[in-house]
């Protein structure tokens, strides 16, 4: 039963939206959400700020480029 709870859904890059949340990027790259925010501040993974709260979104192309799967335009 515990193993069923711990099972995670595998992420498919084709199924991801064009703009990803901090959590989605962290799950794809298997790092902490705080690491994603730090990378954004350092320019390694630029963030797009949306709405009045300033929520971060990341372009899927930038994440794929970071993984070495696609050329950055």
PDB file with SEQRES, HELIX, SHEET and CRYST1 records, atoms N, CA, C and O in Angstrom:
SEQRES   1 A   73  UNK UNK UNK UNK UNK UNK UNK UNK UNK UNK UNK UNK UNK          
SEQRES   2 A   73  UNK UNK UNK UNK UNK UNK UNK UNK UNK UNK UNK UNK UNK          
SEQRES   3 A   73  UNK UNK UNK UNK UNK UNK UNK UNK UNK UNK UNK UNK UNK          
SEQRES   4 A   73  UNK UNK UNK UNK UNK UNK UNK UNK UNK UNK UNK UNK UNK          
SEQRES   5 A   73  UNK UNK UNK UNK UNK UNK UNK UNK UNK UNK UNK UNK UNK          
SEQRES   6 A   73  UNK UNK UNK UNK UNK UNK UNK UNK                              
HELIX    1 AA1 UNK A    2  UNK A    6  1                                   5    
HELIX    2 AA2 UNK A   13  UNK A   15  5                                   3    
HELIX    3 AA3 UNK A   22  UNK A   29  1                                   8    
HELIX    4 AA4 UNK A   33  UNK A   42  1                                  10    
HELIX    5 AA5 UNK A   60  UNK A   67  1                                   8    
SHEET    1 AA1 3 UNK A  19  UNK A  20  0                                        
SHEET    2 AA1 3 UNK A  55  UNK A  59 -1                                        
SHEET    3 AA1 3 UNK A  48  UNK A  50 -1                                        
CRYST1    1.000    1.000    1.000  90.00  90.00  90.00 P 1           1          
ATOM      1  N   UNK A   1       0.813  -1.184   0.000  1.00  0.00           N  
ATOM      2  CA  UNK A   1       0.000   0.000   0.000  1.00  0.00           C  
ATOM      3  C   UNK A   1       0.863   1.257   0.000  1.00  0.00           C  
ATOM      4  O   UNK A   1       0.564   2.202  -0.730  1.00  0.00           O  
ATOM      5  N   UNK A   2       1.909   1.289   0.790  1.00  0.00           N  
ATOM      6  CA  UNK A   2       2.788   2.444   0.848  1.00  0.00           C  
ATOM      7  C   UNK A   2       3.475   2.668  -0.495  1.00  0.00           C  
ATOM      8  O   UNK A   2       3.675   3.810  -0.909  1.00  0.00           O  
ATOM      9  N   UNK A   3       3.834   1.587  -1.172  1.00  0.00           N  
ATOM     10  CA  UNK A   3       4.483   1.733  -2.471  1.00  0.00           C  
ATOM     11  C   UNK A   3       3.535   2.349  -3.497  1.00  0.00           C  
ATOM     12  O   UNK A   3       3.980   3.051  -4.405  1.00  0.00           O  
ATOM     13  N   UNK A   4       2.244   2.094  -3.362  1.00  0.00           N  
ATOM     14  CA  UNK A   4       1.268   2.676  -4.274  1.00  0.00           C  
ATOM     15  C   UNK A   4       1.170   4.186  -4.068  1.00  0.00           C  
ATOM     16  O   UNK A   4       0.987   4.929  -5.032  1.00  0.00           O  
ATOM     17  N   UNK A   5       1.289   4.639  -2.839  1.00  0.00           N  
ATOM     18  CA  UNK A   5       1.221   6.059  -2.531  1.00  0.00           C  
ATOM     19  C   UNK A   5       2.455   6.774  -3.067  1.00  0.00           C  
ATOM     20  O   UNK A   5       2.359   7.902  -3.549  1.00  0.00           O  
ATOM     21  N   UNK A   6       3.600   6.129  -2.986  1.00  0.00           N  
ATOM     22  CA  UNK A   6       4.846   6.754  -3.395  1.00  0.00           C  
ATOM     23  C   UNK A   6       5.058   6.751  -4.902  1.00  0.00           C  
ATOM     24  O   UNK A   6       5.955   7.434  -5.396  1.00  0.00           O  
ATOM     25  N   UNK A   7       4.251   5.994  -5.643  1.00  0.00           N  
ATOM     26  CA  UNK A   7       4.414   5.953  -7.096  1.00  0.00           C  
ATOM     27  C   UNK A   7       4.135   7.331  -7.672  1.00  0.00           C  
ATOM     28  O   UNK A   7       3.116   7.955  -7.376  1.00  0.00           O  
ATOM     29  N   UNK A   8       5.069   7.793  -8.504  1.00  0.00           N  
ATOM     30  CA  UNK A   8       4.901   9.093  -9.134  1.00  0.00           C  
ATOM     31  C   UNK A   8       4.552   8.899 -10.598  1.00  0.00           C  
ATOM     32  O   UNK A   8       5.002   7.957 -11.249  1.00  0.00           O  
ATOM     33  N   UNK A   9       3.742   9.813 -11.094  1.00  0.00           N  
ATOM     34  CA  UNK A   9       3.389   9.797 -12.503  1.00  0.00           C  
ATOM     35  C   UNK A   9       4.603  10.256 -13.298  1.00  0.00           C  
ATOM     36  O   UNK A   9       5.212  11.277 -12.978  1.00  0.00           O  
ATOM     37  N   UNK A  10       4.951   9.504 -14.328  1.00  0.00           N  
ATOM     38  CA  UNK A  10       6.090   9.886 -15.165  1.00  0.00           C  
ATOM     39  C   UNK A  10       5.720  11.092 -16.007  1.00  0.00           C  
ATOM     40  O   UNK A  10       4.637  11.154 -16.588  1.00  0.00           O  
ATOM     41  N   UNK A  11       6.633  12.047 -16.064  1.00  0.00           N  
ATOM     42  CA  UNK A  11       6.407  13.247 -16.850  1.00  0.00           C  
ATOM     43  C   UNK A  11       6.792  12.991 -18.302  1.00  0.00           C  
ATOM     44  O   UNK A  11       7.847  12.424 -18.586  1.00  0.00           O  
ATOM     45  N   UNK A  12       5.941  13.410 -19.198  1.00  0.00           N  
ATOM     46  CA  UNK A  12       6.231  13.331 -20.627  1.00  0.00           C  
ATOM     47  C   UNK A  12       6.400  14.754 -21.128  1.00  0.00           C  
ATOM     48  O   UNK A  12       5.508  15.586 -20.966  1.00  0.00           O  
ATOM     49  N   UNK A  13       7.550  15.033 -21.740  1.00  0.00           N  
ATOM     50  CA  UNK A  13       7.838  16.388 -22.182  1.00  0.00           C  
ATOM     51  C   UNK A  13       6.834  16.877 -23.218  1.00  0.00           C  
ATOM     52  O   UNK A  13       6.510  18.064 -23.249  1.00  0.00           O  
ATOM     53  N   UNK A  14       6.341  15.986 -24.060  1.00  0.00           N  
ATOM     54  CA  UNK A  14       5.377  16.381 -25.087  1.00  0.00           C  
ATOM     55  C   UNK A  14       4.051  16.832 -24.469  1.00  0.00           C  
ATOM     56  O   UNK A  14       3.336  17.640 -25.061  1.00  0.00           O  
ATOM     57  N   UNK A  15       3.724  16.320 -23.293  1.00  0.00           N  
ATOM     58  CA  UNK A  15       2.458  16.658 -22.635  1.00  0.00           C  
ATOM     59  C   UNK A  15       2.520  17.951 -21.825  1.00  0.00           C  
ATOM     60  O   UNK A  15       1.488  18.441 -21.366  1.00  0.00           O  
ATOM     61  N   UNK A  16       3.702  18.499 -21.648  1.00  0.00           N  
ATOM     62  CA  UNK A  16       3.843  19.706 -20.835  1.00  0.00           C  
ATOM     63  C   UNK A  16       3.375  20.937 -21.597  1.00  0.00           C  
ATOM     64  O   UNK A  16       3.526  21.001 -22.817  1.00  0.00           O  
ATOM     65  N   UNK A  17       2.807  21.921 -20.893  1.00  0.00           N  
ATOM     66  CA  UNK A  17       2.391  23.160 -21.553  1.00  0.00           C  
ATOM     67  C   UNK A  17       3.608  23.993 -21.972  1.00  0.00           C  
ATOM     68  O   UNK A  17       4.733  23.703 -21.565  1.00  0.00           O  
ATOM     69  N   UNK A  18       3.376  25.020 -22.783  1.00  0.00           N  
ATOM     70  CA  UNK A  18       4.467  25.879 -23.252  1.00  0.00           C  
ATOM     71  C   UNK A  18       5.092  26.693 -22.130  1.00  0.00           C  
ATOM     72  O   UNK A  18       6.287  26.986 -22.162  1.00  0.00           O  
ATOM     73  N   UNK A  19       4.283  27.062 -21.133  1.00  0.00           N  
ATOM     74  CA  UNK A  19       4.790  27.776 -19.964  1.00  0.00           C  
ATOM     75  C   UNK A  19       4.640  26.881 -18.738  1.00  0.00           C  
ATOM     76  O   UNK A  19       3.550  26.391 -18.445  1.00  0.00           O  
ATOM     77  N   UNK A  20       5.736  26.676 -18.032  1.00  0.00           N  
ATOM     78  CA  UNK A  20       5.763  25.756 -16.895  1.00  0.00           C  
ATOM     79  C   UNK A  20       5.878  26.513 -15.581  1.00  0.00           C  
ATOM     80  O   UNK A  20       6.495  27.577 -15.519  1.00  0.00           O  
ATOM     81  N   UNK A  21       5.287  25.963 -14.539  1.00  0.00           N  
ATOM     82  CA  UNK A  21       5.409  26.527 -13.197  1.00  0.00           C  
ATOM     83  C   UNK A  21       6.755  26.130 -12.596  1.00  0.00           C  
ATOM     84  O   UNK A  21       7.465  25.280 -13.133  1.00  0.00           O  
ATOM     85  N   UNK A  22       7.084  26.754 -11.487  1.00  0.00           N  
ATOM     86  CA  UNK A  22       8.322  26.418 -10.774  1.00  0.00           C  
ATOM     87  C   UNK A  22       8.321  24.930 -10.411  1.00  0.00           C  
ATOM     88  O   UNK A  22       9.327  24.245 -10.596  1.00  0.00           O  
ATOM     89  N   UNK A  23       7.205  24.436  -9.899  1.00  0.00           N  
ATOM     90  CA  UNK A  23       7.100  23.034  -9.482  1.00  0.00           C  
ATOM     91  C   UNK A  23       7.266  22.084 -10.672  1.00  0.00           C  
ATOM     92  O   UNK A  23       7.949  21.066 -10.558  1.00  0.00           O  
ATOM     93  N   UNK A  24       6.655  22.404 -11.799  1.00  0.00           N  
ATOM     94  CA  UNK A  24       6.764  21.548 -12.981  1.00  0.00           C  
ATOM     95  C   UNK A  24       8.205  21.470 -13.478  1.00  0.00           C  
ATOM     96  O   UNK A  24       8.692  20.393 -13.823  1.00  0.00           O  
ATOM     97  N   UNK A  25       8.883  22.615 -13.512  1.00  0.00           N  
ATOM     98  CA  UNK A  25      10.283  22.633 -13.951  1.00  0.00           C  
ATOM     99  C   UNK A  25      11.148  21.850 -12.969  1.00  0.00           C  
ATOM    100  O   UNK A  25      12.016  21.079 -13.380  1.00  0.00           O  
ATOM    101  N   UNK A  26      10.916  22.043 -11.680  1.00  0.00           N  
ATOM    102  CA  UNK A  26      11.680  21.323 -10.663  1.00  0.00           C  
ATOM    103  C   UNK A  26      11.479  19.812 -10.806  1.00  0.00           C  
ATOM    104  O   UNK A  26      12.430  19.045 -10.655  1.00  0.00           O  
ATOM    105  N   UNK A  27      10.261  19.385 -11.094  1.00  0.00           N  
ATOM    106  CA  UNK A  27       9.993  17.957 -11.271  1.00  0.00           C  
ATOM    107  C   UNK A  27      10.699  17.409 -12.509  1.00  0.00           C  
ATOM    108  O   UNK A  27      11.251  16.309 -12.472  1.00  0.00           O  
ATOM    109  N   UNK A  28      10.684  18.166 -13.599  1.00  0.00           N  
ATOM    110  CA  UNK A  28      11.342  17.717 -14.833  1.00  0.00           C  
ATOM    111  C   UNK A  28      12.842  17.599 -14.630  1.00  0.00           C  
ATOM    112  O   UNK A  28      13.458  16.618 -15.049  1.00  0.00           O  
ATOM    113  N   UNK A  29      13.430  18.605 -13.983  1.00  0.00           N  
ATOM    114  CA  UNK A  29      14.885  18.636 -13.800  1.00  0.00           C  
ATOM    115  C   UNK A  29      15.351  17.896 -12.551  1.00  0.00           C  
ATOM    116  O   UNK A  29      16.548  17.721 -12.328  1.00  0.00           O  
ATOM    117  N   UNK A  30      14.386  17.466 -11.741  1.00  0.00           N  
ATOM    118  CA  UNK A  30      14.677  16.736 -10.497  1.00  0.00           C  
ATOM    119  C   UNK A  30      15.575  17.520  -9.545  1.00  0.00           C  
ATOM    120  O   UNK A  30      16.565  17.019  -9.014  1.00  0.00           O  
ATOM    121  N   UNK A  31      15.175  18.781  -9.358  1.00  0.00           N  
ATOM    122  CA  UNK A  31      15.855  19.648  -8.398  1.00  0.00           C  
ATOM    123  C   UNK A  31      14.794  20.327  -7.536  1.00  0.00           C  
ATOM    124  O   UNK A  31      13.597  20.178  -7.783  1.00  0.00           O  
ATOM    125  N   UNK A  32      15.225  21.052  -6.551  1.00  0.00           N  
ATOM    126  CA  UNK A  32      14.325  21.774  -5.657  1.00  0.00           C  
ATOM    127  C   UNK A  32      13.720  22.990  -6.364  1.00  0.00           C  
ATOM    128  O   UNK A  32      14.369  23.592  -7.219  1.00  0.00           O  
ATOM    129  N   UNK A  33      12.490  23.351  -6.016  1.00  0.00           N  
ATOM    130  CA  UNK A  33      11.924  24.592  -6.558  1.00  0.00           C  
ATOM    131  C   UNK A  33      12.778  25.819  -6.216  1.00  0.00           C  
ATOM    132  O   UNK A  33      12.848  26.764  -7.002  1.00  0.00           O  
ATOM    133  N   UNK A  34      13.415  25.807  -5.069  1.00  0.00           N  
ATOM    134  CA  UNK A  34      14.301  26.910  -4.695  1.00  0.00           C  
ATOM    135  C   UNK A  34      15.482  27.015  -5.668  1.00  0.00           C  
ATOM    136  O   UNK A  34      15.915  28.120  -5.995  1.00  0.00           O  
ATOM    137  N   UNK A  35      15.996  25.891  -6.125  1.00  0.00           N  
ATOM    138  CA  UNK A  35      17.078  25.886  -7.106  1.00  0.00           C  
ATOM    139  C   UNK A  35      16.617  26.544  -8.397  1.00  0.00           C  
ATOM    140  O   UNK A  35      17.364  27.314  -9.001  1.00  0.00           O  
ATOM    141  N   UNK A  36      15.398  26.252  -8.823  1.00  0.00           N  
ATOM    142  CA  UNK A  36      14.853  26.859 -10.043  1.00  0.00           C  
ATOM    143  C   UNK A  36      14.784  28.372  -9.884  1.00  0.00           C  
ATOM    144  O   UNK A  36      15.147  29.103 -10.805  1.00  0.00           O  
ATOM    145  N   UNK A  37      14.327  28.848  -8.742  1.00  0.00           N  
ATOM    146  CA  UNK A  37      14.247  30.287  -8.501  1.00  0.00           C  
ATOM    147  C   UNK A  37      15.634  30.925  -8.503  1.00  0.00           C  
ATOM    148  O   UNK A  37      15.813  32.024  -9.028  1.00  0.00           O  
ATOM    149  N   UNK A  38      16.605  30.244  -7.922  1.00  0.00           N  
ATOM    150  CA  UNK A  38      17.985  30.756  -7.902  1.00  0.00           C  
ATOM    151  C   UNK A  38      18.547  30.837  -9.314  1.00  0.00           C  
ATOM    152  O   UNK A  38      19.195  31.821  -9.672  1.00  0.00           O  
ATOM    153  N   UNK A  39      18.300  29.801 -10.118  1.00  0.00           N  
ATOM    154  CA  UNK A  39      18.769  29.803 -11.502  1.00  0.00           C  
ATOM    155  C   UNK A  39      18.158  30.966 -12.271  1.00  0.00           C  
ATOM    156  O   UNK A  39      18.815  31.562 -13.125  1.00  0.00           O  
ATOM    157  N   UNK A  40      16.903  31.292 -11.970  1.00  0.00           N  
ATOM    158  CA  UNK A  40      16.249  32.425 -12.613  1.00  0.00           C  
ATOM    159  C   UNK A  40      16.928  33.739 -12.255  1.00  0.00           C  
ATOM    160  O   UNK A  40      17.131  34.593 -13.119  1.00  0.00           O  
ATOM    161  N   UNK A  41      17.275  33.901 -10.996  1.00  0.00           N  
ATOM    162  CA  UNK A  41      17.955  35.125 -10.549  1.00  0.00           C  
ATOM    163  C   UNK A  41      19.330  35.269 -11.182  1.00  0.00           C  
ATOM    164  O   UNK A  41      19.778  36.383 -11.453  1.00  0.00           O  
ATOM    165  N   UNK A  42      20.001  34.149 -11.419  1.00  0.00           N  
ATOM    166  CA  UNK A  42      21.353  34.167 -12.003  1.00  0.00           C  
ATOM    167  C   UNK A  42      21.333  34.202 -13.527  1.00  0.00           C  
ATOM    168  O   UNK A  42      22.382  34.333 -14.158  1.00  0.00           O  
ATOM    169  N   UNK A  43      20.146  34.087 -14.122  1.00  0.00           N  
ATOM    170  CA  UNK A  43      20.050  34.130 -15.577  1.00  0.00           C  
ATOM    171  C   UNK A  43      20.233  32.800 -16.269  1.00  0.00           C  
ATOM    172  O   UNK A  43      20.203  32.734 -17.497  1.00  0.00           O  
ATOM    173  N   UNK A  44      20.421  31.748 -15.514  1.00  0.00           N  
ATOM    174  CA  UNK A  44      20.596  30.422 -16.108  1.00  0.00           C  
ATOM    175  C   UNK A  44      19.299  29.908 -16.717  1.00  0.00           C  
ATOM    176  O   UNK A  44      19.316  29.207 -17.729  1.00  0.00           O  
ATOM    177  N   UNK A  45      18.182  30.254 -16.103  1.00  0.00           N  
ATOM    178  CA  UNK A  45      16.868  29.851 -16.579  1.00  0.00           C  
ATOM    179  C   UNK A  45      15.920  31.043 -16.387  1.00  0.00           C  
ATOM    180  O   UNK A  45      15.302  31.186 -15.331  1.00  0.00           O  
ATOM    181  N   UNK A  46      15.810  31.890 -17.406  1.00  0.00           N  
ATOM    182  CA  UNK A  46      15.020  33.110 -17.246  1.00  0.00           C  
ATOM    183  C   UNK A  46      13.541  32.834 -17.009  1.00  0.00           C  
ATOM    184  O   UNK A  46      12.949  31.946 -17.622  1.00  0.00           O  
ATOM    185  N   UNK A  47      12.962  33.616 -16.104  1.00  0.00           N  
ATOM    186  CA  UNK A  47      11.554  33.460 -15.743  1.00  0.00           C  
ATOM    187  C   UNK A  47      10.724  34.559 -16.387  1.00  0.00           C  
ATOM    188  O   UNK A  47      11.205  35.665 -16.636  1.00  0.00           O  
ATOM    189  N   UNK A  48       9.479  34.229 -16.648  1.00  0.00           N  
ATOM    190  CA  UNK A  48       8.489  35.199 -17.099  1.00  0.00           C  
ATOM    191  C   UNK A  48       7.593  35.449 -15.899  1.00  0.00           C  
ATOM    192  O   UNK A  48       7.079  34.507 -15.296  1.00  0.00           O  
ATOM    193  N   UNK A  49       7.403  36.710 -15.550  1.00  0.00           N  
ATOM    194  CA  UNK A  49       6.554  37.044 -14.407  1.00  0.00           C  
ATOM    195  C   UNK A  49       5.141  37.311 -14.913  1.00  0.00           C  
ATOM    196  O   UNK A  49       4.944  38.070 -15.862  1.00  0.00           O  
ATOM    197  N   UNK A  50       4.160  36.679 -14.269  1.00  0.00           N  
ATOM    198  CA  UNK A  50       2.771  36.871 -14.664  1.00  0.00           C  
ATOM    199  C   UNK A  50       1.963  37.388 -13.476  1.00  0.00           C  
ATOM    200  O   UNK A  50       2.390  37.253 -12.329  1.00  0.00           O  
ATOM    201  N   UNK A  51       0.851  37.953 -13.733  1.00  0.00           N  
ATOM    202  CA  UNK A  51      -0.142  38.479 -12.781  1.00  0.00           C  
ATOM    203  C   UNK A  51       0.447  39.453 -11.760  1.00  0.00           C  
ATOM    204  O   UNK A  51       1.651  39.712 -11.756  1.00  0.00           O  
ATOM    205  N   UNK A  52      -0.404  39.979 -10.911  1.00  0.00           N  
ATOM    206  CA  UNK A  52       0.016  40.993  -9.937  1.00  0.00           C  
ATOM    207  C   UNK A  52       0.894  40.423  -8.828  1.00  0.00           C  
ATOM    208  O   UNK A  52       1.638  41.161  -8.182  1.00  0.00           O  
ATOM    209  N   UNK A  53       0.810  39.105  -8.605  1.00  0.00           N  
ATOM    210  CA  UNK A  53       1.649  38.476  -7.569  1.00  0.00           C  
ATOM    211  C   UNK A  53       3.067  38.238  -8.055  1.00  0.00           C  
ATOM    212  O   UNK A  53       3.975  38.023  -7.252  1.00  0.00           O  
ATOM    213  N   UNK A  54       3.259  38.275  -9.369  1.00  0.00           N  
ATOM    214  CA  UNK A  54       4.593  38.051  -9.909  1.00  0.00           C  
ATOM    215  C   UNK A  54       4.980  36.583  -9.967  1.00  0.00           C  
ATOM    216  O   UNK A  54       6.159  36.247  -9.863  1.00  0.00           O  
ATOM    217  N   UNK A  55       3.992  35.703 -10.134  1.00  0.00           N  
ATOM    218  CA  UNK A  55       4.285  34.273 -10.249  1.00  0.00           C  
ATOM    219  C   UNK A  55       5.232  34.023 -11.416  1.00  0.00           C  
ATOM    220  O   UNK A  55       5.169  34.707 -12.438  1.00  0.00           O  
ATOM    221  N   UNK A  56       6.104  33.043 -11.256  1.00  0.00           N  
ATOM    222  CA  UNK A  56       7.086  32.725 -12.285  1.00  0.00           C  
ATOM    223  C   UNK A  56       6.561  31.633 -13.212  1.00  0.00           C  
ATOM    224  O   UNK A  56       5.908  30.683 -12.780  1.00  0.00           O  
ATOM    225  N   UNK A  57       6.864  31.795 -14.494  1.00  0.00           N  
ATOM    226  CA  UNK A  57       6.627  30.748 -15.487  1.00  0.00           C  
ATOM    227  C   UNK A  57       7.888  30.648 -16.326  1.00  0.00           C  
ATOM    228  O   UNK A  57       8.613  31.627 -16.507  1.00  0.00           O  
ATOM    229  N   UNK A  58       8.134  29.459 -16.829  1.00  0.00           N  
ATOM    230  CA  UNK A  58       9.342  29.202 -17.606  1.00  0.00           C  
ATOM    231  C   UNK A  58       8.956  28.597 -18.944  1.00  0.00           C  
ATOM    232  O   UNK A  58       8.083  27.732 -19.018  1.00  0.00           O  
ATOM    233  N   UNK A  59       9.610  29.056 -19.999  1.00  0.00           N  
ATOM    234  CA  UNK A  59       9.334  28.522 -21.334  1.00  0.00           C  
ATOM    235  C   UNK A  59       9.851  27.088 -21.424  1.00  0.00           C  
ATOM    236  O   UNK A  59      10.952  26.773 -20.973  1.00  0.00           O  
ATOM    237  N   UNK A  60       9.031  26.236 -22.016  1.00  0.00           N  
ATOM    238  CA  UNK A  60       9.419  24.835 -22.175  1.00  0.00           C  
ATOM    239  C   UNK A  60      10.707  24.728 -23.001  1.00  0.00           C  
ATOM    240  O   UNK A  60      11.557  23.881 -22.724  1.00  0.00           O  
ATOM    241  N   UNK A  61      10.846  25.584 -24.005  1.00  0.00           N  
ATOM    242  CA  UNK A  61      12.044  25.557 -24.851  1.00  0.00           C  
ATOM    243  C   UNK A  61      13.314  25.821 -24.039  1.00  0.00           C  
ATOM    244  O   UNK A  61      14.356  25.214 -24.289  1.00  0.00           O  
ATOM    245  N   UNK A  62      13.219  26.737 -23.059  1.00  0.00           N  
ATOM    246  CA  UNK A  62      14.381  27.050 -22.222  1.00  0.00           C  
ATOM    247  C   UNK A  62      14.748  25.866 -21.334  1.00  0.00           C  
ATOM    248  O   UNK A  62      15.927  25.599 -21.100  1.00  0.00           O  
ATOM    249  N   UNK A  63      13.736  25.161 -20.844  1.00  0.00           N  
ATOM    250  CA  UNK A  63      13.989  23.979 -20.009  1.00  0.00           C  
ATOM    251  C   UNK A  63      14.620  22.873 -20.856  1.00  0.00           C  
ATOM    252  O   UNK A  63      15.563  22.214 -20.419  1.00  0.00           O  
ATOM    253  N   UNK A  64      14.098  22.672 -22.066  1.00  0.00           N  
ATOM    254  CA  UNK A  64      14.663  21.658 -22.960  1.00  0.00           C  
ATOM    255  C   UNK A  64      16.099  22.008 -23.340  1.00  0.00           C  
ATOM    256  O   UNK A  64      16.948  21.123 -23.441  1.00  0.00           O  
ATOM    257  N   UNK A  65      16.374  23.302 -23.552  1.00  0.00           N  
ATOM    258  CA  UNK A  65      17.733  23.732 -23.871  1.00  0.00           C  
ATOM    259  C   UNK A  65      18.669  23.419 -22.710  1.00  0.00           C  
ATOM    260  O   UNK A  65      19.800  22.979 -22.915  1.00  0.00           O  
ATOM    261  N   UNK A  66      18.192  23.648 -21.496  1.00  0.00           N  
ATOM    262  CA  UNK A  66      18.992  23.366 -20.308  1.00  0.00           C  
ATOM    263  C   UNK A  66      19.306  21.872 -20.213  1.00  0.00           C  
ATOM    264  O   UNK A  66      20.372  21.484 -19.735  1.00  0.00           O  
ATOM    265  N   UNK A  67      18.374  21.043 -20.670  1.00  0.00           N  
ATOM    266  CA  UNK A  67      18.592  19.601 -20.688  1.00  0.00           C  
ATOM    267  C   UNK A  67      19.455  19.154 -21.861  1.00  0.00           C  
ATOM    268  O   UNK A  67      19.878  17.999 -21.919  1.00  0.00           O  
ATOM    269  N   UNK A  68      19.718  20.068 -22.796  1.00  0.00           N  
ATOM    270  CA  UNK A  68      20.512  19.724 -23.973  1.00  0.00           C  
ATOM    271  C   UNK A  68      19.704  18.976 -25.023  1.00  0.00           C  
ATOM    272  O   UNK A  68      20.262  18.239 -25.836  1.00  0.00           O  
ATOM    273  N   UNK A  69      18.401  19.164 -25.004  1.00  0.00           N  
ATOM    274  CA  UNK A  69      17.537  18.428 -25.928  1.00  0.00           C  
ATOM    275  C   UNK A  69      17.106  19.255 -27.129  1.00  0.00           C  
ATOM    276  O   UNK A  69      16.544  18.712 -28.080  1.00  0.00           O  
ATOM    277  N   UNK A  70      17.357  20.546 -27.103  1.00  0.00           N  
ATOM    278  CA  UNK A  70      16.889  21.412 -28.179  1.00  0.00           C  
ATOM    279  C   UNK A  70      17.713  22.684 -28.173  1.00  0.00           C  
ATOM    280  O   UNK A  70      18.110  23.176 -27.117  1.00  0.00           O  
ATOM    281  N   UNK A  71      17.967  23.214 -29.367  1.00  0.00           N  
ATOM    282  CA  UNK A  71      18.732  24.455 -29.461  1.00  0.00           C  
ATOM    283  C   UNK A  71      17.881  25.632 -29.015  1.00  0.00           C  
ATOM    284  O   UNK A  71      16.694  25.709 -29.334  1.00  0.00           O  
ATOM    285  N   UNK A  72      18.493  26.547 -28.276  1.00  0.00           N  
ATOM    286  CA  UNK A  72      17.793  27.748 -27.820  1.00  0.00           C  
ATOM    287  C   UNK A  72      17.774  28.758 -28.947  1.00  0.00           C  
ATOM    288  O   UNK A  72      18.794  28.994 -29.596  1.00  0.00           O  
ATOM    289  N   UNK A  73      16.612  29.357 -29.184  1.00  0.00           N  
ATOM    290  CA  UNK A  73      16.494  30.322 -30.285  1.00  0.00           C  
ATOM    291  C   UNK A  73      16.723  31.729 -29.810  1.00  0.00           C  
ATOM    292  O   UNK A  73      16.661  32.667 -30.605  1.00  0.00           O  
TER     293      UNK A  73                                                      
END                                                                             
